[in-house]
Amino acid sequence: MLLPLQDVKIIEMGNFGPSTYGVFMLGDLGAEVVRIKPPPHPSRPKPGSEEYDEDGTAIPPGGVMWHRNKREISLNLRMPEAQQVFYQLARESDVVVEANRPGVLDRLGVGYERVSQINSRIIYCSVTGYGQDGPYKMSPGHDACWTGVAGALYLTGVSLGNLGNRRQRPEVAQRLVTHHAASHYTAMAILAALLARDKTGRGQHVDVSNCDSLVGIPYDPPDKFLAGRSPAWHLYKTKDELYMAVGARDERTWSNLCMALGKEGRAAQLHDESQWEQIAMELQSIFSQRTQRQWWQFFQDKDTVVAPVLSLDKVPNDPQVRQRQMLLDLDLPDGGKTQHYGIVTKLLDTPGQVRSLPPTESQHTNEILKHLSYSEAGIQELRTIGAVR
């Protein structure tokens, strides 16, 4: 079966975050990915191990799933011999993706300037916290920092629920928001650069900033409606102590909600802030009379915007998630099972595919070196001197 990114060759040099997840998406769509890892540091735990739940199903630790559809080699790029291996890979590749602070790989001799001399068609994508320029470019950071600088953190937690009171404390998001946003920008930028190369015949340096990925999102200014103060944009507790989310923010869906709940008299008061609190209390009283499942069934034919708020343990068995194949049960070599997220983008004629599970550490070192015409003796020599693992 033809894959949409078949024959696109990518070198990935990021161990976590947007570089890894962005390449993961491209790998699902058929890109051939070689993941280069540095030799493990003796003070760090061995990566790549799998944990198992009670029924023997393997649960990949955070991030390991992102390495499916990739081959892996360990190179000590501080050594000239390992750099030569990298150069050979770069000559035949289309894309390099790295996630180091500006200048780090230049000093190792594998930065954009050096690689573009070897392969003028290379797309060299650098994914960093703050970008390749600017006063913060060398600053370390993680999601909490980037969301803070981008202004996104200010919109979370009680600061949003107490509009106008800037002394209230924001809350750190429980998801790595920046990582996921920047991952999508990374994948999109690489695809755009590949299309540009078709026109110009040249590769280029792609600069993706985690912080920029949130600054660039067109936030609506905080308002009382989106803060959950409106009864039309609200969470209501059900009889079984769960929640239904209501998002009926336009006149039609709000009117349909009011009619469905026997509150026709409230249909004209969508924007009447003086009535919001009272309406929310009335609706809460109604929602508390049925379970979440009962309400979800009730609203199926009411043409309004209501949905259950599912806990994470309920998501895998949700019929919509299952129908869309967003959780996949995959076979392990030892006969066990492992569960992975499915492929989000559904290309009907050329769908993506999980072709291989995440590699074990340095699993493909020999295979890759043999492809580059290294002999068994040459491979052993590289191992002996510590250039590869």
N, C-alpha and C positions, 0 to 999 in steps of 0.2 A: 504494500500500500504506500502511495506517495505521501510523504510528510511535508508540510508547508515550508519548513526550514531545512529540509534535507540537503546535505552537502555543505551547509554553513558550518565552519569549524571555529570553535571558540576555546581560548585558553582562559581559565578562571583562576585568579590569584587572591580571592577573598575568602576568609574563613567563616564569616557571619554577616548577616544583615543584607542591605539592598543589593550588593554585588552578587551575593550567593543566590538570593531569592529571585532577582531579575534574570540571572542566567538559568535558574531552575525553570522559569516559565518558558524561556526559549528552548531549553532542552526538551520539555514536554512536546514542543511543536516540531521537533526533529533535528535541532542543531546537535552537532557532534561536539561534545564538551570534554576537554581534558582539564581536570582540576589539579593545580600544582600546590602542594602543601610544603611548608618548611619542615625540617626534621622536628619531631616532638621535643618539647622542652622537658627535661627530667623532673621538674617540679610540678608539671601539670598532669592531670589524670589522662589516661589513654582515651582518646576520642573514638566515636564510632560504635561503641558497644550498644547492645539492645537490651531493654528491660522487657519483662514478660508479665502479663496480668494473670489472674488466677486460672483462666482456662487455657493458658499456654500461648495466647496470641502475643506476638512481639509488638511492643510499643516503642517506636523510634524516639529517642530523646529529642528535646527541642532542637530544631534545625537540621537533624540528620536526614529527615525526609526530603529536605531541599536538595540533597545530593543525588537523588535518583537520576537515571539517564546520563550519568557522568562516569568517566574513567578517571583514575587517580594515580598520580605519581608524586613522590616526595623528592624535592630538590633543595639542596643547600646552596642558594644563589649567591652566597658569599664566596663560593669557590669557582674559579674560572672554568673548571670542567663541567660543573652544573650549568653555568651560563651558556656554554656551548650547546648543551642539550636544549636549553630554552630557545636559543637562536634557531636551531633546526626546526623546532616546533613552530616558532613564529613565522618562519619562511613559508610554511604551508598552511597557515591559519588565516582566517578572515578577521577575527576579533580577539583582542586581549581585554580582559576586565580585571581591574585591580582596586583595592580599597585601602591604600596606605596614605599617610599624610604627604602633602606635596614634597617632592624631592627625595623621598626615601628610595624609590626604585631607580631614580637617576643615579644615585650614589652607588647602587649595586650594578649599574651598567645594563639595566633592563627597562629603563624608562622610555617614554615616547620617542624622544629624539633618536636614541640608539636603535630602537626597534623599527622605526620608520625608515631608517637607512637600510635595514635588512630587507624590509618588505614595504614598499611605498603604498601598497593597497590596504595596509592594516588599519582597522578601526580600533583605536586604543581608548578605552573608556575608563576614566578615573572617577571613582565614587568616594567622596570624602565628606566629612562633617560639614564644612563651611565653604568648600570649593577651592579652586586653584589660586585665587587671589583674594584680597581683602584683609582687613586687620585681624580677623579671627582665623585665618586659613591654617595656622599651625596649632590652634587650640584643640585639645582633646575633647571628646564629648560622647554622649549617648542620647537616647531618645528624649529623656527628661530635659536635657540641656537644649536640644534643637527645637523641641516644641515650645520651650520657654522663650528662646530668642525670636522664634517665628510668630509669637503672639498667640499660638494655638492653646497653650497651657492656661492662659488667662480665661479662656472660654469654657473651662471644665470645672466641675465641682460647684461649690457654693458661691463662687464669684459670679457664675451665670445665674444662679437661682436668686441672688440678691443684687439685681441690676442697679447700678448707680452707687453701690457700696464697694469701692475698690479696696477697702481694707480687708475684705473677706479673703480667706485662704483658698487658692485654687487647689485642685486635686490632681495628682499625677495619674495619667491614664493607665489602665491595666492592660492595654494592648500597646505594642510598639508601633504607634501610628506613623511616625516618620519613616521607619524601616519599610513599611508596606507602601507608603506613598512614593518614596524614592525608588523602590524596586520597579514599580510600573514606569516611572520616568526613565529608569535605566534601560529597560527592555525597549521602550518606545524610541529612545534616542539611538540605540544601536540599530534598530530596524530602519530609522530615518537615514542614518549614516550609510547603511548598506545601499539604500535606494539612491542616495546622492553619489555614491561611488560608481553606480551603474552609469551615471551621466558624466562624471568627471574623470573616471579612471583612477582616482586617488582616494586613499584613506584619509583619516583625520583624527585629531585628539578630541574626545568627547568629555566634557567636564560636567559631572552631576554632583550637586550638593544636597545632602540630606536636609539641611535647613531650608534651602531654596524650595524644596519640594512642598513645604508647607506654606511658606510665604506666598508661593505662586497659586495657592488654592483660593478662589474668590469667595472668601467668607462673607456671608450676610452679617451685617452688624448685629450684635446681640439685641434681641427684642423680647418683650414679655410673652409674645406668642410662642416663639421657639423655646423659651425657657420653661415651658410646661405650665404656665399660669393659665392659659386658655383651656377651657374644658374640651375644646376640639382638638387639642394637641397635648395629650395627657395620658397618664397611666392609671388604670383603675384596678383595684384589688378584687379578686373573684371569691366565690364562696369557699374554695379550697385553698385560699391564701396564696394564690398565684396572681398573675397580672395579665391584663389585656392592654395593648397599645392602641390608642386612637389617634389618627392623623387626618381627620376630616377638616382640613383647613380652608376648603372652598365652599361656596354657598350650596352647591348641589349635593356634595357628599355629606355636608353638615345637616342639611335638610333631611336627607335620607336616614341619617343616624337618628335624628330626633323623632321622625315618624316611626322608625323601627322600635324605638324604646318608649313610645307613647308620650312623647314630649313635643308634640307639634307646635305648641305655643312658644317654644324656645328657638324655633327655626330661624326667626328673624333677628336673633340676638347674638349672632356669631361674633360681631365686632363691638358689642356693648360691654366694655370692660367692667362697668359697675355691676354687671350681673354674673360675671365669670365665676366668682367664688361660690355663689349660690347654686348655679347650674352644675358645677363640678360636684358639689355635695349631693345634689339630686341624682346625678348619674351614678355616683359612687354607691348610693343606696340601691340603685337598680342592679348594678353589676355584682353586688355582693349576694344576690339571690340565686346565682347559678355558678357552676364550676367553669373553669377555663375551657375545657373541652366542649361543654354545652354551649357556651357563648360562641366559640369558633364555628360550631355547626349551625348555630342560629343565624350568624351573619353571612353565611355562604351565598345567599340569594338576595341580600339587602342592598347591594350596590353602594356600599360605603367603605371607608378605609379603616379597618380594624384588623388586628392580628394578635396572636398569642405571644407573650414574652417567654421564650423557652430558656431553660437552664442548659448549660453546655452538655450535660449528660443526656439530655433529651434530643439534641440536634441530630446525632447519628441515625436515629430511628424515625425521624420525621419523614413522612411519605414524599414531600416535595424534594428534600435533600436526596433521598434514595432514588427517586425517579430521574433526577438530574445527574446521578452517578457522581455526587460530590464527595462520597466516601467510598474508597475501593478496598476490597479484601483481596490481598495479593498473597501468592504462595512463596514461602521461603525455601531455600535449598534443602533444609533439614526436614521438610514436610510440614512445618508449622505455618502459621498465618501471620500477616502483618497488615495493619490498616493505614492507608495513605489518603490524603486529600485527593479529590478528583481533579480533572482538568477544567478550569473555569471557562475558557473560550471554546465554544463548540463550532468548529468548522465542519459543515455537513459533508462536503466532498473530500476534504483532506484533514480529517480530525487528528488531534494530537494523540500521543500514546505513551504509556509507561512501558519502556522497553527493557529497563534494567533497574534493579534495586540499588540503593546507595552502596557504594563500594566499601569494602573493609580497608583499613589503613594501607596505603601504598599498593593496593591490590594489582594495579595494572603497570607497575614499574617495568617489569621485564617485557611485557607485551609492547609497551610504547617504545622502549629502547630498541627492541628488535625491529620494529617498524622503521626506526631511524637508522637502521643498518649497523647497530652495535652487535658485536659478536658476544658469545657467552663469556669469553675471557675479558672483553672490554667492559661488560656489565659488572662482572665480579670486581674488576679494578676500580670502577666507580664506587661500588659499595665499600670496598676496602678503605679507600681514602675518605669516605664520608660524603661524597658528592651527591649520592642518591641513597635511598633507603628501600 
